[in-house]
Amino acid sequence: MRPTRQPLGPYQHLTEPERLVGNLHRAYAEHGDAVLGAELPTHPTLADMITFNQGPLPCGA
């Protein structure tokens, strides 16, 4: 299942809402059997963030 854009309600003011997707990946991993703070697979997390963002992620660096 891929993430889709949903109304963000009280989080509408966030300037980088795609980070919510990364946080969900972390939450699901830690709710499962992952060690707290363990490294997550980068590709699936970033792919879902890009899908949610409907394009490339902005970079302010």
PQR file of N, CA, C, O and H, with PARSE charges and radii, in Angstrom:
ATOM      1  N   MET A   1       0.839  -1.172   0.000 -0.4000 1.5000
ATOM      2  CA  MET A   1       0.000   0.000   0.000 -0.0000 2.0000
ATOM      3  C   MET A   1       0.889   1.242   0.000  0.5500 1.7000
ATOM      4  O   MET A   1       1.841   1.330   0.776 -0.5500 1.4000
ATOM      5  N   ARG A   2       0.586   2.173  -0.845 -0.4000 1.5000
ATOM      6  CA  ARG A   2       1.343   3.408  -0.957 -0.0000 2.0000
ATOM      7  C   ARG A   2       0.587   4.552  -0.292  0.5500 1.7000
ATOM      8  O   ARG A   2      -0.644   4.583  -0.308 -0.5500 1.4000
ATOM      9  H   ARG A   2      -0.187   2.102  -1.475  0.4000 1.0000
ATOM     10  N   PRO A   3       1.331   5.497   0.297 -0.5600 1.5000
ATOM     11  CA  PRO A   3       0.673   6.634   0.943  0.2800 2.0000
ATOM     12  C   PRO A   3       0.010   7.535  -0.088  0.5500 1.7000
ATOM     13  O   PRO A   3       0.479   7.653  -1.220 -0.5500 1.4000
ATOM     14  N   THR A   4      -1.061   8.153   0.308 -0.4000 1.5000
ATOM     15  CA  THR A   4      -1.738   9.122  -0.543 -0.0000 2.0000
ATOM     16  C   THR A   4      -1.939  10.411   0.239  0.5500 1.7000
ATOM     17  O   THR A   4      -1.980  10.402   1.469 -0.5500 1.4000
ATOM     18  H   THR A   4      -1.442   8.056   1.227  0.4000 1.0000
ATOM     19  N   ARG A   5      -2.059  11.491  -0.467 -0.4000 1.5000
ATOM     20  CA  ARG A   5      -2.246  12.800   0.164 -0.0000 2.0000
ATOM     21  C   ARG A   5      -3.611  12.834   0.837  0.5500 1.7000
ATOM     22  O   ARG A   5      -4.631  12.563   0.203 -0.5500 1.4000
ATOM     23  H   ARG A   5      -2.026  11.498  -1.467  0.4000 1.0000
ATOM     24  N   GLN A   6      -3.625  13.161   2.094 -0.4000 1.5000
ATOM     25  CA  GLN A   6      -4.850  13.271   2.880 -0.0000 2.0000
ATOM     26  C   GLN A   6      -4.869  14.648   3.543  0.5500 1.7000
ATOM     27  O   GLN A   6      -3.811  15.249   3.729 -0.5500 1.4000
ATOM     28  H   GLN A   6      -2.797  13.382   2.609  0.4000 1.0000
ATOM     29  N   PRO A   7      -6.049  15.160   3.903 -0.5600 1.5000
ATOM     30  CA  PRO A   7      -6.076  16.419   4.638  0.2800 2.0000
ATOM     31  C   PRO A   7      -5.274  16.273   5.936  0.5500 1.7000
ATOM     32  O   PRO A   7      -5.404  15.276   6.646 -0.5500 1.4000
ATOM     33  N   LEU A   8      -4.458  17.262   6.232 -0.4000 1.5000
ATOM     34  CA  LEU A   8      -3.580  17.178   7.388 -0.0000 2.0000
ATOM     35  C   LEU A   8      -4.171  17.795   8.642  0.5500 1.7000
ATOM     36  O   LEU A   8      -3.553  17.745   9.705 -0.5500 1.4000
ATOM     37  H   LEU A   8      -4.352  18.072   5.656  0.4000 1.0000
ATOM     38  N   GLY A   9      -5.359  18.377   8.535 -0.4000 1.5000
ATOM     39  CA  GLY A   9      -6.029  18.922   9.715 -0.0000 2.0000
ATOM     40  C   GLY A   9      -5.138  19.870  10.507  0.5500 1.7000
ATOM     41  O   GLY A   9      -4.652  20.862   9.964 -0.5500 1.4000
ATOM     42  H   GLY A   9      -5.861  18.418   7.671  0.4000 1.0000
ATOM     43  N   PRO A  10      -4.918  19.571  11.794 -0.5600 1.5000
ATOM     44  CA  PRO A  10      -4.146  20.485  12.629  0.2800 2.0000
ATOM     45  C   PRO A  10      -2.657  20.557  12.244  0.5500 1.7000
ATOM     46  O   PRO A  10      -1.923  21.393  12.772 -0.5500 1.4000
ATOM     47  N   TYR A  11      -2.216  19.692  11.335 -0.4000 1.5000
ATOM     48  CA  TYR A  11      -0.809  19.687  10.915 -0.0000 2.0000
ATOM     49  C   TYR A  11      -0.615  20.378   9.566  0.5500 1.7000
ATOM     50  O   TYR A  11       0.467  20.313   8.981 -0.5500 1.4000
ATOM     51  H   TYR A  11      -2.812  19.013  10.906  0.4000 1.0000
ATOM     52  N   GLN A  12      -1.654  21.034   9.078 -0.4000 1.5000
ATOM     53  CA  GLN A  12      -1.610  21.709   7.777 -0.0000 2.0000
ATOM     54  C   GLN A  12      -0.503  22.766   7.715  0.5500 1.7000
ATOM     55  O   GLN A  12       0.018  23.045   6.635 -0.5500 1.4000
ATOM     56  H   GLN A  12      -2.532  21.087   9.553  0.4000 1.0000
ATOM     57  N   HIS A  13      -0.145  23.344   8.830 -0.4000 1.5000
ATOM     58  CA  HIS A  13       0.854  24.413   8.871 -0.0000 2.0000
ATOM     59  C   HIS A  13       2.284  23.914   8.683  0.5500 1.7000
ATOM     60  O   HIS A  13       3.190  24.725   8.491 -0.5500 1.4000
ATOM     61  H   HIS A  13      -0.568  23.117   9.708  0.4000 1.0000
ATOM     62  N   LEU A  14       2.509  22.609   8.734 -0.4000 1.5000
ATOM     63  CA  LEU A  14       3.863  22.079   8.613 -0.0000 2.0000
ATOM     64  C   LEU A  14       4.447  22.414   7.239  0.5500 1.7000
ATOM     65  O   LEU A  14       3.769  22.289   6.220 -0.5500 1.4000
ATOM     66  H   LEU A  14       1.773  21.950   8.890  0.4000 1.0000
ATOM     67  N   THR A  15       5.697  22.837   7.224 -0.4000 1.5000
ATOM     68  CA  THR A  15       6.334  23.203   5.959 -0.0000 2.0000
ATOM     69  C   THR A  15       6.903  21.999   5.214  0.5500 1.7000
ATOM     70  O   THR A  15       7.185  22.100   4.020 -0.5500 1.4000
ATOM     71  H   THR A  15       6.248  22.939   8.052  0.4000 1.0000
ATOM     72  N   GLU A  16       7.079  20.867   5.887 -0.4000 1.5000
ATOM     73  CA  GLU A  16       7.595  19.650   5.261 -0.0000 2.0000
ATOM     74  C   GLU A  16       6.728  18.455   5.672  0.5500 1.7000
ATOM     75  O   GLU A  16       7.197  17.563   6.378 -0.5500 1.4000
ATOM     76  H   GLU A  16       6.850  20.785   6.858  0.4000 1.0000
ATOM     77  N   PRO A  17       5.462  18.436   5.231 -0.5600 1.5000
ATOM     78  CA  PRO A  17       4.552  17.375   5.685  0.2800 2.0000
ATOM     79  C   PRO A  17       4.987  15.978   5.275  0.5500 1.7000
ATOM     80  O   PRO A  17       4.544  15.002   5.881 -0.5500 1.4000
ATOM     81  N   GLU A  18       5.853  15.850   4.247 -0.4000 1.5000
ATOM     82  CA  GLU A  18       6.319  14.516   3.838 -0.0000 2.0000
ATOM     83  C   GLU A  18       7.126  13.836   4.942  0.5500 1.7000
ATOM     84  O   GLU A  18       7.300  12.617   4.914 -0.5500 1.4000
ATOM     85  H   GLU A  18       6.212  16.643   3.755  0.4000 1.0000
ATOM     86  N   ARG A  19       7.617  14.600   5.906 -0.4000 1.5000
ATOM     87  CA  ARG A  19       8.365  14.011   7.018 -0.0000 2.0000
ATOM     88  C   ARG A  19       7.459  13.154   7.907  0.5500 1.7000
ATOM     89  O   ARG A  19       7.943  12.282   8.629 -0.5500 1.4000
ATOM     90  H   ARG A  19       7.476  15.590   5.929  0.4000 1.0000
ATOM     91  N   LEU A  20       6.149  13.401   7.857 -0.4000 1.5000
ATOM     92  CA  LEU A  20       5.214  12.551   8.602 -0.0000 2.0000
ATOM     93  C   LEU A  20       5.338  11.100   8.146  0.5500 1.7000
ATOM     94  O   LEU A  20       5.220  10.178   8.953 -0.5500 1.4000
ATOM     95  H   LEU A  20       5.756  14.110   7.271  0.4000 1.0000
ATOM     96  N   VAL A  21       5.575  10.901   6.857 -0.4000 1.5000
ATOM     97  CA  VAL A  21       5.712   9.547   6.303 -0.0000 2.0000
ATOM     98  C   VAL A  21       6.935   8.857   6.910  0.5500 1.7000
ATOM     99  O   VAL A  21       6.862   7.692   7.301 -0.5500 1.4000
ATOM    100  H   VAL A  21       5.671  11.650   6.201  0.4000 1.0000
ATOM    101  N   GLY A  22       8.050   9.571   6.987 -0.4000 1.5000
ATOM    102  CA  GLY A  22       9.250   9.010   7.607 -0.0000 2.0000
ATOM    103  C   GLY A  22       9.018   8.672   9.069  0.5500 1.7000
ATOM    104  O   GLY A  22       9.487   7.646   9.562 -0.5500 1.4000
ATOM    105  H   GLY A  22       8.109  10.517   6.670  0.4000 1.0000
ATOM    106  N   ASN A  23       8.295   9.536   9.756 -0.4000 1.5000
ATOM    107  CA  ASN A  23       7.986   9.276  11.164 -0.0000 2.0000
ATOM    108  C   ASN A  23       7.098   8.044  11.316  0.5500 1.7000
ATOM    109  O   ASN A  23       7.252   7.285  12.273 -0.5500 1.4000
ATOM    110  H   ASN A  23       7.914  10.369   9.356  0.4000 1.0000
ATOM    111  N   LEU A  24       6.174   7.841  10.383 -0.4000 1.5000
ATOM    112  CA  LEU A  24       5.322   6.642  10.430 -0.0000 2.0000
ATOM    113  C   LEU A  24       6.147   5.377  10.186  0.5500 1.7000
ATOM    114  O   LEU A  24       5.922   4.353  10.830 -0.5500 1.4000
ATOM    115  H   LEU A  24       6.049   8.458   9.606  0.4000 1.0000
ATOM    116  N   HIS A  25       7.095   5.450   9.261 -0.4000 1.5000
ATOM    117  CA  HIS A  25       7.985   4.301   9.049 -0.0000 2.0000
ATOM    118  C   HIS A  25       8.712   3.962  10.347  0.5500 1.7000
ATOM    119  O   HIS A  25       8.814   2.793  10.718 -0.5500 1.4000
ATOM    120  H   HIS A  25       7.278   6.282   8.738  0.4000 1.0000
ATOM    121  N   ARG A  26       9.215   4.982  11.033 -0.4000 1.5000
ATOM    122  CA  ARG A  26       9.925   4.772  12.303 -0.0000 2.0000
ATOM    123  C   ARG A  26       8.985   4.171  13.341  0.5500 1.7000
ATOM    124  O   ARG A  26       9.346   3.215  14.028 -0.5500 1.4000
ATOM    125  H   ARG A  26       9.132   5.932  10.731  0.4000 1.0000
ATOM    126  N   ALA A  27       7.776   4.729  13.457 -0.4000 1.5000
ATOM    127  CA  ALA A  27       6.821   4.249  14.460 -0.0000 2.0000
ATOM    128  C   ALA A  27       6.442   2.790  14.223  0.5500 1.7000
ATOM    129  O   ALA A  27       6.402   1.994  15.161 -0.5500 1.4000
ATOM    130  H   ALA A  27       7.483   5.506  12.899  0.4000 1.0000
ATOM    131  N   TYR A  28       6.161   2.441  12.955 -0.4000 1.5000
ATOM    132  CA  TYR A  28       5.801   1.055  12.657 -0.0000 2.0000
ATOM    133  C   TYR A  28       6.966   0.111  12.941  0.5500 1.7000
ATOM    134  O   TYR A  28       6.760  -0.988  13.455 -0.5500 1.4000
ATOM    135  H   TYR A  28       6.193   3.088  12.193  0.4000 1.0000
ATOM    136  N   ALA A  29       8.182   0.529  12.613 -0.4000 1.5000
ATOM    137  CA  ALA A  29       9.350  -0.326  12.865 -0.0000 2.0000
ATOM    138  C   ALA A  29       9.533  -0.561  14.355  0.5500 1.7000
ATOM    139  O   ALA A  29       9.776  -1.689  14.784 -0.5500 1.4000
ATOM    140  H   ALA A  29       8.349   1.422  12.196  0.4000 1.0000
ATOM    141  N   GLU A  30       9.417   0.499  15.143 -0.4000 1.5000
ATOM    142  CA  GLU A  30       9.640   0.360  16.579 -0.0000 2.0000
ATOM    143  C   GLU A  30       8.471  -0.324  17.281  0.5500 1.7000
ATOM    144  O   GLU A  30       8.646  -0.913  18.348 -0.5500 1.4000
ATOM    145  H   GLU A  30       9.219   1.415  14.795  0.4000 1.0000
ATOM    146  N   HIS A  31       7.285  -0.248  16.688 -0.4000 1.5000
ATOM    147  CA  HIS A  31       6.136  -0.964  17.247 -0.0000 2.0000
ATOM    148  C   HIS A  31       6.282  -2.465  16.979  0.5500 1.7000
ATOM    149  O   HIS A  31       5.785  -3.299  17.736 -0.5500 1.4000
ATOM    150  H   HIS A  31       7.143   0.231  15.822  0.4000 1.0000
ATOM    151  N   GLY A  32       6.973  -2.782  15.887 -0.4000 1.5000
ATOM    152  CA  GLY A  32       7.223  -4.180  15.551 -0.0000 2.0000
ATOM    153  C   GLY A  32       8.387  -4.703  16.364  0.5500 1.7000
ATOM    154  O   GLY A  32       8.416  -4.569  17.588 -0.5500 1.4000
ATOM    155  H   GLY A  32       7.376  -2.104  15.272  0.4000 1.0000
ATOM    156  N   ASP A  33       9.335  -5.292  15.686 -0.4000 1.5000
ATOM    157  CA  ASP A  33      10.451  -5.923  16.406 -0.0000 2.0000
ATOM    158  C   ASP A  33      11.770  -5.175  16.264  0.5500 1.7000
ATOM    159  O   ASP A  33      12.808  -5.678  16.694 -0.5500 1.4000
ATOM    160  H   ASP A  33       9.312  -5.400  14.693  0.4000 1.0000
ATOM    161  N   ALA A  34      11.752  -3.978  15.667 -0.4000 1.5000
ATOM    162  CA  ALA A  34      13.004  -3.224  15.501 -0.0000 2.0000
ATOM    163  C   ALA A  34      13.495  -2.693  16.845  0.5500 1.7000
ATOM    164  O   ALA A  34      12.707  -2.335  17.721 -0.5500 1.4000
ATOM    165  H   ALA A  34      10.909  -3.570  15.318  0.4000 1.0000
ATOM    166  N   VAL A  35      14.808  -2.652  16.978 -0.4000 1.5000
ATOM    167  CA  VAL A  35      15.432  -2.080  18.167 -0.0000 2.0000
ATOM    168  C   VAL A  35      15.227  -0.569  18.116  0.5500 1.7000
ATOM    169  O   VAL A  35      15.337   0.042  17.054 -0.5500 1.4000
ATOM    170  H   VAL A  35      15.448  -2.942  16.266  0.4000 1.0000
ATOM    171  N   LEU A  36      14.931   0.022  19.253 -0.4000 1.5000
ATOM    172  CA  LEU A  36      14.714   1.459  19.344 -0.0000 2.0000
ATOM    173  C   LEU A  36      15.903   2.205  18.736  0.5500 1.7000
ATOM    174  O   LEU A  36      17.039   2.010  19.169 -0.5500 1.4000
ATOM    175  H   LEU A  36      14.841  -0.475  20.117  0.4000 1.0000
ATOM    176  N   GLY A  37      15.657   3.051  17.744 -0.4000 1.5000
ATOM    177  CA  GLY A  37      16.705   3.827  17.106 -0.0000 2.0000
ATOM    178  C   GLY A  37      17.493   3.097  16.040  0.5500 1.7000
ATOM    179  O   GLY A  37      18.454   3.644  15.501 -0.5500 1.4000
ATOM    180  H   GLY A  37      14.734   3.210  17.392  0.4000 1.0000
ATOM    181  N   ALA A  38      17.100   1.856  15.721 -0.4000 1.5000
ATOM    182  CA  ALA A  38      17.811   1.089  14.697 -0.0000 2.0000
ATOM    183  C   ALA A  38      17.680   1.777  13.338  0.5500 1.7000
ATOM    184  O   ALA A  38      16.702   2.474  13.069 -0.5500 1.4000
ATOM    185  H   ALA A  38      16.318   1.411  16.160  0.4000 1.0000
ATOM    186  N   GLU A  39      18.682   1.567  12.495 -0.4000 1.5000
ATOM    187  CA  GLU A  39      18.654   2.136  11.152 -0.0000 2.0000
ATOM    188  C   GLU A  39      17.522   1.504  10.347  0.5500 1.7000
ATOM    189  O   GLU A  39      17.317   0.291  10.392 -0.5500 1.4000
ATOM    190  H   GLU A  39      19.477   1.000  12.713  0.4000 1.0000
ATOM    191  N   LEU A  40      16.797   2.332   9.618 -0.4000 1.5000
ATOM    192  CA  LEU A  40      15.705   1.847   8.772 -0.0000 2.0000
ATOM    193  C   LEU A  40      16.182   1.741   7.334  0.5500 1.7000
ATOM    194  O   LEU A  40      17.121   2.435   6.943 -0.5500 1.4000
ATOM    195  H   LEU A  40      16.964   3.317   9.582  0.4000 1.0000
ATOM    196  N   PRO A  41      15.549   0.881   6.537 -0.5600 1.5000
ATOM    197  CA  PRO A  41      15.887   0.831   5.112  0.2800 2.0000
ATOM    198  C   PRO A  41      15.553   2.186   4.471  0.5500 1.7000
ATOM    199  O   PRO A  41      14.419   2.659   4.554 -0.5500 1.4000
ATOM    200  N   THR A  42      16.536   2.788   3.846 -0.4000 1.5000
ATOM    201  CA  THR A  42      16.368   4.133   3.299 -0.0000 2.0000
ATOM    202  C   THR A  42      15.455   4.171   2.078  0.5500 1.7000
ATOM    203  O   THR A  42      14.573   5.026   1.995 -0.5500 1.4000
ATOM    204  H   THR A  42      17.456   2.403   3.779  0.4000 1.0000
ATOM    205  N   HIS A  43      15.653   3.267   1.141 -0.4000 1.5000
ATOM    206  CA  HIS A  43      14.917   3.336  -0.126 -0.0000 2.0000
ATOM    207  C   HIS A  43      13.403   3.309   0.045  0.5500 1.7000
ATOM    208  O   HIS A  43      12.732   4.188  -0.495 -0.5500 1.4000
ATOM    209  H   HIS A  43      16.370   2.573   1.208  0.4000 1.0000
ATOM    210  N   PRO A  44      12.828   2.346   0.767 -0.5600 1.5000
ATOM    211  CA  PRO A  44      11.367   2.334   0.883  0.2800 2.0000
ATOM    212  C   PRO A  44      10.825   3.577   1.599  0.5500 1.7000
ATOM    213  O   PRO A  44       9.762   4.088   1.247 -0.5500 1.4000
ATOM    214  N   THR A  45      11.555   4.050   2.591 -0.4000 1.5000
ATOM    215  CA  THR A  45      11.101   5.226   3.330 -0.0000 2.0000
ATOM    216  C   THR A  45      11.094   6.451   2.428  0.5500 1.7000
ATOM    217  O   THR A  45      10.100   7.174   2.367 -0.5500 1.4000
ATOM    218  H   THR A  45      12.418   3.635   2.877  0.4000 1.0000
ATOM    219  N   LEU A  46      12.212   6.691   1.721 -0.4000 1.5000
ATOM    220  CA  LEU A  46      12.273   7.850   0.829 -0.0000 2.0000
ATOM    221  C   LEU A  46      11.302   7.726  -0.339  0.5500 1.7000
ATOM    222  O   LEU A  46      10.715   8.721  -0.765 -0.5500 1.4000
ATOM    223  H   LEU A  46      13.020   6.104   1.771  0.4000 1.0000
ATOM    224  N   ALA A  47      11.129   6.520  -0.857 -0.4000 1.5000
ATOM    225  CA  ALA A  47      10.178   6.324  -1.957 -0.0000 2.0000
ATOM    226  C   ALA A  47       8.763   6.700  -1.517  0.5500 1.7000
ATOM    227  O   ALA A  47       8.034   7.345  -2.271 -0.5500 1.4000
ATOM    228  H   ALA A  47      11.606   5.712  -0.510  0.4000 1.0000
ATOM    229  N   ASP A  48       8.375   6.311  -0.322 -0.4000 1.5000
ATOM    230  CA  ASP A  48       7.043   6.665   0.173 -0.0000 2.0000
ATOM    231  C   ASP A  48       6.932   8.167   0.435  0.5500 1.7000
ATOM    232  O   ASP A  48       5.877   8.757   0.206 -0.5500 1.4000
ATOM    233  H   ASP A  48       8.967   5.787   0.290  0.4000 1.0000
ATOM    234  N   MET A  49       8.017   8.791   0.913 -0.4000 1.5000
ATOM    235  CA  MET A  49       7.999  10.241   1.135 -0.0000 2.0000
ATOM    236  C   MET A  49       7.840  10.990  -0.189  0.5500 1.7000
ATOM    237  O   MET A  49       7.102  11.972  -0.262 -0.5500 1.4000
ATOM    238  H   MET A  49       8.875   8.311   1.099  0.4000 1.0000
ATOM    239  N   ILE A  50       8.530  10.529  -1.231 -0.4000 1.5000
ATOM    240  CA  ILE A  50       8.427  11.157  -2.549 -0.0000 2.0000
ATOM    241  C   ILE A  50       7.029  10.971  -3.120  0.5500 1.7000
ATOM    242  O   ILE A  50       6.470  11.897  -3.706 -0.5500 1.4000
ATOM    243  H   ILE A  50       9.130   9.731  -1.171  0.4000 1.0000
ATOM    244  N   THR A  51       6.464   9.783  -2.954 -0.4000 1.5000
ATOM    245  CA  THR A  51       5.099   9.532  -3.423 -0.0000 2.0000
ATOM    246  C   THR A  51       4.112  10.447  -2.709  0.5500 1.7000
ATOM    247  O   THR A  51       3.249  11.050  -3.348 -0.5500 1.4000
ATOM    248  H   THR A  51       6.919   9.031  -2.478  0.4000 1.0000
ATOM    249  N   PHE A  52       4.231  10.553  -1.406 -0.4000 1.5000
ATOM    250  CA  PHE A  52       3.337  11.417  -0.627 -0.0000 2.0000
ATOM    251  C   PHE A  52       3.482  12.869  -1.063  0.5500 1.7000
ATOM    252  O   PHE A  52       2.497  13.601  -1.152 -0.5500 1.4000
ATOM    253  H   PHE A  52       4.932  10.063  -0.887  0.4000 1.0000
ATOM    254  N   ASN A  53       4.735  13.285  -1.339 -0.4000 1.5000
ATOM    255  CA  ASN A  53       5.017  14.667  -1.732 -0.0000 2.0000
ATOM    256  C   ASN A  53       4.609  14.946  -3.176  0.5500 1.7000
ATOM    257  O   ASN A  53       4.614  16.098  -3.610 -0.5500 1.4000
ATOM    258  H   ASN A  53       5.536  12.691  -1.267  0.4000 1.0000
ATOM    259  N   GLN A  54       4.261  13.910  -3.913 -0.4000 1.5000
ATOM    260  CA  GLN A  54       3.886  14.003  -5.318 -0.0000 2.0000
ATOM    261  C   GLN A  54       5.028  14.553  -6.164  0.5500 1.7000
ATOM    262  O   GLN A  54       4.799  15.289  -7.123 -0.5500 1.4000
ATOM    263  H   GLN A  54       4.257  12.974  -3.561  0.4000 1.0000
ATOM    264  N   GLY A  55       6.252  14.195  -5.809 -0.4000 1.5000
ATOM    265  CA  GLY A  55       7.412  14.620  -6.580 -0.0000 2.0000
ATOM    266  C   GLY A  55       8.639  14.708  -5.690  0.5500 1.7000
ATOM    267  O   GLY A  55       8.598  14.316  -4.524 -0.5500 1.4000
ATOM    268  H   GLY A  55       6.438  13.597  -5.029  0.4000 1.0000
ATOM    269  N   PRO A  56       9.732  15.223  -6.242 -0.5600 1.5000
ATOM    270  CA  PRO A  56      10.986  15.304  -5.494  0.2800 2.0000
ATOM    271  C   PRO A  56      10.837  16.055  -4.165  0.5500 1.7000
ATOM    272  O   PRO A  56      10.012  16.958  -4.030 -0.5500 1.4000
ATOM    273  N   LEU A  57      11.643  15.662  -3.210 -0.4000 1.5000
ATOM    274  CA  LEU A  57      11.622  16.318  -1.903 -0.0000 2.0000
ATOM    275  C   LEU A  57      12.407  17.626  -1.983  0.5500 1.7000
ATOM    276  O   LEU A  57      13.468  17.683  -2.603 -0.5500 1.4000
ATOM    277  H   LEU A  57      12.314  14.928  -3.319  0.4000 1.0000
ATOM    278  N   PRO A  58      11.884  18.669  -1.357 -0.5600 1.5000
ATOM    279  CA  PRO A  58      12.630  19.927  -1.341  0.2800 2.0000
ATOM    280  C   PRO A  58      13.868  19.785  -0.465  0.5500 1.7000
ATOM    281  O   PRO A  58      13.861  19.050   0.522 -0.5500 1.4000
ATOM    282  N   CYS A  59      14.906  20.478  -0.826 -0.4000 1.5000
ATOM    283  CA  CYS A  59      16.134  20.436  -0.041 -0.0000 2.0000
ATOM    284  C   CYS A  59      16.564  21.860   0.278  0.5500 1.7000
ATOM    285  O   CYS A  59      16.879  22.636  -0.625 -0.5500 1.4000
ATOM    286  H   CYS A  59      14.912  21.075  -1.628  0.4000 1.0000
ATOM    287  N   GLY A  60      16.578  22.204   1.561 -0.4000 1.5000
ATOM    288  CA  GLY A  60      16.962  23.539   1.966 -0.0000 2.0000
ATOM    289  C   GLY A  60      18.433  23.649   2.322  0.5500 1.7000
ATOM    290  O   GLY A  60      18.881  24.693   2.797 -0.5500 1.4000
ATOM    291  H   GLY A  60      16.322  21.574   2.294  0.4000 1.0000
ATOM    292  N   ALA A  61      19.193  22.574   2.097 -0.4000 1.5000
ATOM    293  CA  ALA A  61      20.622  22.588   2.464 -0.0000 2.0000
ATOM    294  C   ALA A  61      21.447  23.319   1.434  0.5500 1.7000
ATOM    295  O   ALA A  61      22.664  23.427   1.581 -0.5500 1.4000
ATOM    296  H   ALA A  61      18.829  21.726   1.712  0.4000 1.0000
TER
END
